[in-house]
Amino acid sequence: MFYLYILLNETNTRTYTGVTDNIERRLRQHNAGRVKSSKPYRPYRVFYTEVFETLSEAVQMETYYKTSAGRKKIKSLFNK
């Protein structure tokens, strides 16, 4: 199983979208500062996840969420 995840930082100003096979481990890595692009905006919490059978499906959805249409969808999740 593979997970697409969206992290939200403590001040609700930054999101990070990624794919992993272990969400708990990946969140620890982000919050420990081991991910260069998210390090300045720590700490994070898991905001949203989706589960996929294959890595390619998860990466395809990650790519979508990083487009302008995908970012709009992420914003709509805040309003739920």
N, C-alpha and C positions, 0 to 999 in steps of 0.2 A: 504494500500500500504506500502511496505517496500523497503528500499533503501540500496543497497550495495554502500559504498562510499570509495574512496581512497583520502586521504589528502596528500598534499605535503607541506613540510615546506618552509620557506622563502628562505633558501639558496639552495633549490632543492637537498638536500642530504638525506632526510628522508621521507619515506612514512608511512602512517598508514591506514590499511584497517579495515573496520568495517561495521556493519549493524545497521540501525535505522529506526524509523518511522517518524523522523523529522530531516532533515539534518541541518537546520539553528540552531536549539537548540543544536544539537550534536557538531557542529563546535564551537559554543560559549563555550561549556563545555571544549573542547580541548584547545581553546585559553585562557581560564580562568585558566588553570592548574588543572582542576578537574579530569583529566585522568592521572593516575600515569605514565603509560608507555610512553605517548607522552609529558608529561610536560617539560622535559629538552630541547625539540627541537622546542618549540613554536617560532613564530606564524605559523599557518597552513592556507592553502586555499584549497578549494575543487578542486581536480584535475580531478576526474572521478566519474560518478555515473551510476548505473543500477537500474531499477525499477522492483519489483516483486510483485505478487499478495499475496504470502504467506511468512511468516517468514521462514519456512523450506527451500523454494527455495533460499531465500537470504542467509541464513546461509550456504547452500550447495555451493553456488558460492563463498562466503567468504572463506570457507575451501579450495576451489580450488586455489584461488588467493594467499593463504599462502603456497602453495606447490612450488617446484622449477619450474615446468612448468608454474604455475600462475605468479610467479615473473618474468619469461621471458616475458610473455604476457604484464605485467605492463611496463617492460622496452621498449617493442615495441611501447607502447602508447606514450612514450616520443619522439619518432622519427617521429610522425605524425604531 
